[in-house]
Every structure is written in C-alpha cells, then in structure tokens.
Amino acid sequence: MHASQVLKRVRQQPFTPLRIHLSDGSSYDVRHPDNIIITLLAVAIGVNPLADGLPMELVYCDPIHITRIAPINGSKSKPKAKRPRRS
C-alpha cells in the first residue's frame, strides 16, 4: 500500500480506530491518530499503550508490507448529532 493511502485513512474525520495488517500476518491497532507516524518510506505505530494512552514503544514497517487497513470491531460508534430543543 502506498504511504499516501495510509495517511488518507488516518486523516479521515471523525477518526475511527483501525487495525493495520501486514504481509507477514501481523497486525497493529491504532486507537488514536497521534499514535502513528507516516513517511514515504516508513510507518511507525505506537504500541503497548499505558493507562494514559502513551505508547511504550514503536513498531516500524514499510508501507509496501501493509496489506489492508480495517476498522477495529467494537470501536465506538460515531456520536449522534444533537437535536435542537423545541420550546
């Protein structure tokens, strides 16, 4: 997958948690857009988050080895729009 495709998916609004699948069969969850860095030649994914959400380490992969990006099952649904109150 091209790095620009990964970037486009991460920048979608509203952000929804996603799972990145690699050609070796491994996968990594991205629960917040701040936990992924995308460059032309590498994608760095923050893994093993602490209670405050900060990742303990980074996993680096070549974008060419990303086979698919999928939403994480059970992710929070989009917030419902508030309806104006009737007077």
Steps between C-alpha positions, in 0.01 A plus 500: 500500500627847425574726798255762370217246527588436865516873569163558335339231718653638822387855416136405444266694726374395737788265573397143570741248654659277240704184463796491262571156351847412369616245243661281770157447660551737791268789576515812714222710648497878471250639748598867465647688200785627719625142533611467138768679298494462123788583268562402142726208597377396846197482726566516875221369720489559875424174682446378857329814627509586868190602696538861380512386136871564442659214306795321660676429170485542124470237229636600160376352175544568132173625347538244220440225760166646612243273338184661637359742752174414673289658771538333838191297590324636800638848450287782629228605263485851365342744742142586417426854398318695768150600412395853581251528788152607421367788705 
